[in-house]
């Protein structure tokens, strides 16, 4: 049997849950399908979120799920396999074989962080290998930091982390050579540049100790930062012709949308990291709420239009309120 909802939310992170909460509060039948793989799962806490600074990511999401349920929203564990057009709505196939029909789809599946292929780097990710100064800078302040050159934003990342520590080293690794302007900027801030490709991350017990270069040199560091290549999780939308596009910044791939979260496919909306690669938890949640409000406004307009047409025809129409 096919389940029916007005809105299906793919992804149960901050953007998806806040979107579902807004829709449930608007009395819309909504289902959240969550694969249980939040991007920030390795982190000890969510930071920079007013009133919730330091809360464990799993705890924040658990609170959000409870709030959605309390307002009548539905949640299920699973993964969206495909989304296909079905008349005026969509048929969504889940990995467990279930079928769900929805009038609108809100995609909030986030992104995947692709890290450089350096042995030991992934194992420390979210602990003492970090990427965002606004997420982790306070926690690593005044410690020896090494920034791994991995892409077009690496020098900018180095300049930012210099705000939190006087001991920052730029490890060029496989990044392009510095321009004259970049070299001058780093020198002006007292940031040494270490040439040479990184062979492995060094640890001592359960803490990061630095990196070993391919020529055998070691550079002692307590914290490493790296700009990952960020790729939106949207493979299940390929049947609708929606595919990630290269981000203008060169940071990865995202799904373009307008300011309301509306994509090029009517009825498909996006919110959070799937379309805004740099959004922190607060920004992702706010985007989910905003996009949900726009979805509800679209639904209200459609219902009003049908009511007017029915009135003119001398008929009667009801809303979809449960």
Secondary structure, DSSP 8 states (H G I E B T S, - for coil): --EEEEEEEE--SHHHHHHHHHHHHTT--EEEEE-S--TTTTSS---S-TTTTT--HHHHHHHHHHHHHHTT-EEEE--EEEEEEETTEEEEEETTS-EEEEEEEEE---EEEE--S-BTTGGGBTTTEE--HHHHTGGGTTS-EEEE--STTHHHHHHHHTTT-S-EEEE-TTS----HHHHHHHHHTT-EEE-S-EEEEEESSSSEEEEEETTS-EEE-SEEEE--EEEE--GGGGGGT---EE-TTSSEEE----TTSB-SSTTEEE-GGGT-TT--HHHHHHHHHHHHHHHHHHHHHHHHHHHHHHHHTT--------
